[in-house]
Amino acid sequence: MISVNGAAISETEILAEMQYHPAPSREQAASEAAEALIVRELLLQRATALGILFTPCASDSEEVAISSLLDREVRVPEADAQTCRRWYDNNREKFSSQRLFDASHILYLAPRDDATARATAKAQAQAALVSLREDPSRFAEIARSESKCSSAGEGGRLGQVALGETVSEIETFLLVLEEGQICPVPVETDFGCHVLQLHHRIEGKEMSFDEAEPVIARELRAHTWRKAVSQYISLLAGSADVQGFDIKQATSPLAQ
């Protein structure tokens, strides 16, 4: 039996709470659920001690009480401009829009483990490249008649793709091709062999510090708030009589 300063937490309550704590094992889920209920009880007991009124067992009322308690007892400093600037300078990649690639391809299907199909696909891709060297304007025509990708109906157009939205082998060439260039060699992936053309590369736009500063301030405050709340709960747990569960040895964060 788990209790917090004499207030019992039943197995039934733990079982009901487990649905909110998916974990690799039932034991871990139960432990995280028990810890969450202990933390909630600690906060509600502190709210009661400070005269913050709420309706027991009414989740909305209890949430309001906990929020009022934390607003009253946890204070975090606002990030100043110098701190925000330092964060901005060290994390500029977070404040840039993604680089986009407007591209087309012709896919000749062939799994890597099928040597015969792979050789056929590569030969077809090379033949397409020969035709395209003579007349690059035929790309969409060849894609419509030969590509095994759903983009064939659009003349092979992939639209605008960002890094991470296509396979790495294609990304490698998208990064080095010139605008309008057809890749001079077939691009081999797990799917088969591709004839690839880059139409346009749209470089990401970096957000200025003035634009980023409010976002950074909110992010830093949220991080500081989570840390301060966790420390606050640790103090409550350290002065409480918790039976049946070692809250100080818990492996999950005390506050999310």
Sequence and secondary structure as in RCSB ss.txt:
>XXXX:A:sequence
MISVNGAAISETEILAEMQYHPAPSREQAASEAAEALIVRELLLQRATALGILFTPCASDSEEVAISSLLDREVR
VPEADAQTCRRWYDNNREKFSSQRLFDASHILYLAPRDDATARATAKAQAQAALVSLREDPSRFAEIARSESKCS
SAGEGGRLGQVALGETVSEIETFLLVLEEGQICPVPVETDFGCHVLQLHHRIEGKEMSFDEAEPVIARELRAHTW
RKAVSQYISLLAGSADVQGFDIKQATSPLAQ
>XXXX:A:secstr
 EEETTEEE HHHHHHHGGG   SSHHHHHHHHHHHHHHHHHHHHHHHHTT    TT HHHHHHHHHHHHHHH  
     HHHHHHHHHH GGGGB   EEEEEEEEEE  TT HHHHHHHHHHHHHHHHHHHH GGGHHHHHHHH  SG
GGGGTTEEEEEETTSS HHHHHHHTTS TT B SS EE SSEEEEEEEEEEE   B  HHHHHHHHHHHHHHHHH
HHHHHHHHHHHHHTS EESS GGG SS S  
